[in-house]
Structure formats: structure tokens, C-alpha cells
Amino acid sequence: MKSFLTFIFLLFILNTSLGQLANNNTFSVQVDGKDFVTQPRRIKIGPHWWITANSIKPDKMLRVWLFNWNKDKSDVVEPGTYLVVDADKPDTKENKKKVEDLGKYKGVVVMKYVEEIREPRMEYHVGKSQNNDETMEVKIAADGSIEATFNGSLAGSYWKEKTTATVFGGLGRLVNKMEDKATTSATGYDSDIDPEGNGYKKQDKTDKIILTNGKLKLKMK
């Protein structure tokens, strides 16, 4: 127990002293009327990449994925209007046809929001973009940065840690949570914030999460 308390203390120091690594990227949006301001990061895994905006106390994340079906130039983002689509089914034939037939969209964009509503990562509020004909306007700055503005609504759901995960995960699961919280705080990259498939159960309660005055600027290199 003594070693565990020492470990938690060290994580607390890490969490409060380092803070997120600074960058020149900017992100701001009102989530249900409350300001969410942070410095976004770009994550790339294989040919795919997305923007992740994170903050702590409580842990929050808004993830944005821009896609234009250009497999050979997956890093290239064209300026213009992007159609916001269902976060669970973004690159469908129907979405591609809509983008190509109408001609006014450069591609599609999906958004996912996660907020910790009971510490330490016991319960979450999650929001996902839907097919509501909403859009995101994207510009490319002189330095190559992406500049985007957006408004919209996300399908909200609530998630609670399963009793079995709490009981059988025990001390190890709690330690992992604290490590993830410290990593998120210190680096600005989300670390296991998403509850889906991670020992949490979706609750019956649903709602809408309203995003207003969204703005982001992200340097690609």
C-alpha cells in the first residue's frame, strides 16, 4: 500500500507540474455553452491522421477526422467545405456519392467528443457526429496550417464503468487510469480517454451535445 501511495503521489506531481507541451496550434469551441479551449495535436497512424484536442480537470477530448478519398495524398487537405457525417460510418459509398454528385464538398469530416463526468474515469459523456447536413469550413494558411470553423450537434450518450471491470481490474486498473491521466496532462495527447470497448457500459440515457463557434488552427508539419 505504501508503494502504491508513493506512486500516486508521483503521478500527482507529474500531473500538476508538467502541463501540456506547448505548441502554436489553437482550438476553441463552446460545448453546450461552456468554453473548451486548448492546443490541438495531429496524430498519424499509417495512412490515416486526425486532430485531437484535449484538456484536463475534467479530462476532455474532441477528435476531428478529415477525409477526401485521396489515398495517394492522404496528408493533403484541400480548402473548402467538408460535410459532417456519421462518426461510426464515415467513408460509405453513400457519403462518397453525395460528395461527388453535389460537387460543393471537398470531402467528409467526423467528430467525436468525450468528457469525464465522474473521476477517476468512472463515467463519461460521449458525443458523435451524425448525418445532419452540417458542414466544416476549411482554409489553408500561408504557413500550411489548417484553419477550420464549425458548428453542429453530436448524438450524446453516457457510459459507466462496468462493475466487473472495477472489481476484477482492482488496483491495477486504477493505476492504469492514473498513468493515462498523467500522460494526457503532460503531453496533450489523449491516452485511453475513449470508453468504448474499454470496460464501460453504454447507459440508456441519450441527449444532444451542441457545438458552437468552433475554431481550430493546426500546423501540419
Buried (B, 14 or more C-beta within 10 A) or exposed (E): EEEEEEEEEEBEEBBEEEEBEEEEBBBBBBBBEEEBEBBBBBBEEEEEBBBBBBBBEEBBBBBBBBBBEEEEEBEEBEBBBBBBBBBEEBEEEEBBEBBEEEEEBBBBBBBBBBBBBEEEBBBBBBBBBBBBEBBBEBEBEEEEBBBBBBBBBBBBBBBBBBEEBBEEBEEEBBBBBBBBBBBBBBBBBBBBBBBBEBBBEBEEEEEEBBBEEBEBBBBEE
